[in-house]
């Protein structure tokens, strides 16, 4: 195999690996965003409950 063909082969392998890495990072980003949204909803609900409890104790 000529030197140029070796370089082309190596470049192709690196591009394939980069594509797989990028796809994995995009998938992980999507999962992280979903988890963050879920946590935000739980925290917002918890805040509502805490405020409701605080106002209940304030009127006693």
Buried (B, 14 or more C-beta within 10 A) or exposed (E): EEEEEEEEEEEEEEEEEEEEEEEEEEEEEEEEEEEEEEEEEEEEEEEEEEEEEEEEEEEE
